[in-house]
Every structure is written in structure tokens, then in C-alpha cells.
């Protein structure tokens, strides 16, 4: 059954968030779900259901599965994926909303890019915090959790798009709150350093 406009909006939010975590797992999951008849994608997204696209996504997911679990390598990989996850999320949203007006389609595309960027930024920040750890298990556990979350959110969006969007929005809210807290702490450190530098000359 096709999605209503509200369900489509929820699907865009959820899949954009999942793309920000692991775009290859998201595309492969969407394609397989559509192939199985679990989700009916708009005709404009038929490309996602191509076995070639599904196979390529699975192959790239396997590459990411390995690269994303090696300390330091994961940071380089995630930096490069900025130029994949965000544009693909935007393209998926653009293709999914072709039946809307051009203004609504552009809003959906922009929102998808920003959601994917926020999710990707949160993932990258977590990696920066965990990578210095001398043991590799933190990286592996974090990566497995991200992969599982991306696949779960994509699957849930096909069955219960509003629940998937709500979970994605909640996690995004946590990411934004943590980011603001970090920014405040960094500013406080810089202000303290500036006062210390100025005090000898006063």
C-alpha cells in the first residue's frame, strides 16, 4: 500500500537518519524490503530495487563493515563518507517526494540532507571520542550498534514510519543537546585560557 503524505514525511526522516549512520545498509535494506513486497516505494525510487544497486550496496556495506571497526581507519572512512551519506539521503528524499509540489520537494530534500548530516556528525563525534581507547572492542561495539540501528530504523520505517521517525528525532535531539554542551565547554576553556593570558598584563 502506498504511503500517505504524512507517512512519506516520516519515512524520509527515518531513512535520512539511517543513511547518516550507514547509507549502504539503508539502501540495501530499502531495496530488499521493496523486493519482498514489504514496502511500496514510489516509482521514482525503482532504481533502489535493482539487483545491481542492491548487490553494490551490500558489497560497499561489507567494505564499511571492516573499515568502520579499525581505529583511525574509521575516522578517515567516516570523513570520506560525508560526501556519500548526505547526498544520497537528499537524493532518496527527492525521489520519494516527486508527487509533492516542487517547493515541498525541495524542503524535504534539504531536511533529509540536514538530518543525515546531523546523524553522520554524531557518529563521527562518537568515533573521535572512542578511537583513542587502546582496546579495539569499543570501536567494534559502537560500529555494530550503528549498523544494527540503521537497518532496524529502515525496517521499522517500512512498517511503522511514525515510530521510526520518532526514534530518529529523539536520537537527533540527544545528539544536538550533546553537541551544544560540548561547544559550551570548549568556549569556556578558551575563555579561561584567554583570561589567564591577559592577567599577567593587567
C-alpha positions in Angstrom: 0.0 0.0 0.0 1.4 3.4 -0.9 2.4 5.9 1.8 0.2 8.9 2.7 1.9 12.3 2.7 2.4 12.2 6.5 3.8 8.6 6.3 6.1 9.6 3.5 7.4 12.5 5.6 8.1 10.1 8.5 9.8 7.7 6.1 12.1 10.5 4.8 13.0 11.5 8.4 13.8 7.9 9.4 15.7 6.8 6.3 17.7 10.1 6.2 18.8 9.4 9.8 19.7 5.8 8.9 21.6 7.0 5.9 23.6 9.3 8.1 24.7 6.2 10.1 25.2 3.8 7.2 24.0 4.7 3.8 24.9 1.4 2.2 22.9 -0.7 4.7 20.0 1.7 4.4 19.8 1.5 0.5 20.3 -2.3 0.6 17.6 -2.7 3.2 15.2 -0.5 1.3 15.8 -2.4 -1.9 15.3 -5.8 -0.3 12.2 -4.7 1.6 10.7 -3.4 -1.7 11.7 -6.6 -3.5 10.0 -8.7 -0.8 6.8 -6.6 -1.1 7.1 -5.3 2.5 7.3 -1.6 1.4 6.0 0.0 -1.8 8.4 2.7 -2.9 7.4 5.5 -5.3 8.2 4.6 -9.0 10.9 7.3 -8.9 12.9 5.1 -6.5 12.7 1.9 -8.6 16.4 2.2 -9.1 16.8 1.2 -5.4 15.1 -2.1 -6.1 17.6 -3.1 -8.9 19.6 -6.2 -8.0 22.7 -4.3 -9.3 22.1 -1.5 -6.8 21.3 -3.9 -4.0 24.4 -6.0 -4.8 26.6 -2.9 -5.0 25.2 -1.6 -1.7 25.8 -4.9 0.1 29.4 -5.0 -1.3 30.1 -1.5 -0.1 28.4 -2.3 3.2 30.9 -5.2 3.7 33.8 -2.8 3.0 32.4 -0.4 5.5 31.8 -3.2 8.0 35.5 -3.8 8.1 36.9 -0.3 7.7 34.5 1.1 10.3 35.8 -1.2 13.0 39.5 -0.4 12.7 40.7 2.5 15.0 42.0 5.5 13.0 40.9 4.0 9.7 37.3 4.5 10.8 37.9 8.2 11.2 39.3 8.6 7.6 36.5 6.4 6.3 33.8 8.4 8.0 35.3 11.7 6.8 35.1 10.5 3.2 31.6 9.2 3.7 30.4 12.7 4.4 30.4 13.1 0.6 28.2 10.0 0.2 25.8 9.8 3.1 24.4 13.3 2.9 24.0 13.5 -0.9 22.4 10.0 -1.1 19.9 10.9 1.7 19.0 14.0 -0.2 18.6 12.1 -3.4 16.4 9.4 -1.7 14.2 12.2 -0.3 14.0 14.0 -3.6 13.0 10.8 -5.4 10.5 9.8 -2.7 8.6 13.1 -2.9 8.2 13.6 -6.6 4.4 13.7 -6.2 4.6 16.8 -4.0 5.0 20.4 -5.2 8.5 21.5 -6.1 8.6 23.7 -3.0 7.7 20.8 -0.7 10.1 18.5 -2.6 13.0 20.9 -2.0 12.1 21.3 1.7 12.0 17.5 2.1 15.4 17.2 0.2 17.0 19.9 2.4 15.6 18.4 5.6 16.9 15.0 4.6 20.4 16.3 4.0 20.4 18.1 7.3 19.1 15.1 9.2 21.7 12.8 7.5 24.4 15.4 8.3 23.4 15.5 12.0 23.4 11.7 12.3 26.7 11.5 10.5 28.2 14.2 12.7 27.0 12.5 15.8 28.5 9.2 14.6 31.8 10.8 13.7 32.0 12.6 17.1 31.4 9.4 18.9 34.3 7.8 16.9 36.6 10.7 17.8 35.8 10.1 21.4 36.3 6.3 21.3 39.2 5.9 18.9 41.9 6.9 21.3 41.0 4.0 23.5 43.8 1.4 23.4 41.5 -1.6 23.0 39.6 -2.2 19.8 36.4 -3.5 21.4 34.8 -0.1 21.9 35.1 0.7 18.2 33.7 -2.7 17.2 30.8 -2.5 19.6 29.9 1.1 18.6 30.1 0.2 14.9 27.9 -2.9 15.3 25.4 -0.9 17.2 25.3 1.8 14.5 24.9 -0.8 11.7 22.1 -2.5 13.6 20.3 0.8 14.3 20.5 1.9 10.7 19.0 -1.4 9.5 16.4 -1.5 12.3 15.2 2.1 11.7 14.9 1.4 7.9 12.9 -1.7 8.5 10.7 0.0 11.2 10.1 2.9 8.8 8.6 0.4 6.3 6.2 -1.0 8.9 5.6 1.9 11.4 7.0 5.1 9.8 5.8 7.3 12.7 7.6 5.2 15.3 10.7 5.1 13.2 10.7 8.9 12.7 10.0 9.5 16.5 13.0 7.3 17.4 15.2 9.1 14.9 14.0 12.5 16.1 14.7 11.5 19.8 18.3 10.4 19.0 18.9 13.5 16.9 17.7 15.7 19.8 20.2 13.9 22.1 23.0 14.4 19.5 22.2 18.2 19.2 22.0 18.6 23.0 25.4 16.9 23.5 26.9 18.9 20.6 25.7 22.2 22.3 27.1 21.0 25.6 30.5 20.3 24.0 30.5 23.7 22.3 29.8 25.4 25.6 32.6 23.5 27.3 35.1 24.4 24.6 34.1 28.0 24.7 34.5 28.0 28.5 38.0 26.5 28.1 39.0 29.2 25.6 37.6 32.0 27.7 39.6 30.7 30.7 42.8 30.4 28.7 42.2 33.9 27.4 41.8 35.3 30.9 45.0 33.6 32.0 46.9 35.1 29.1 45.6 38.5 29.8 46.1 38.5 33.6 49.9 39.0 33.6 49.5 42.2 31.6 46.8 43.7 33.9 
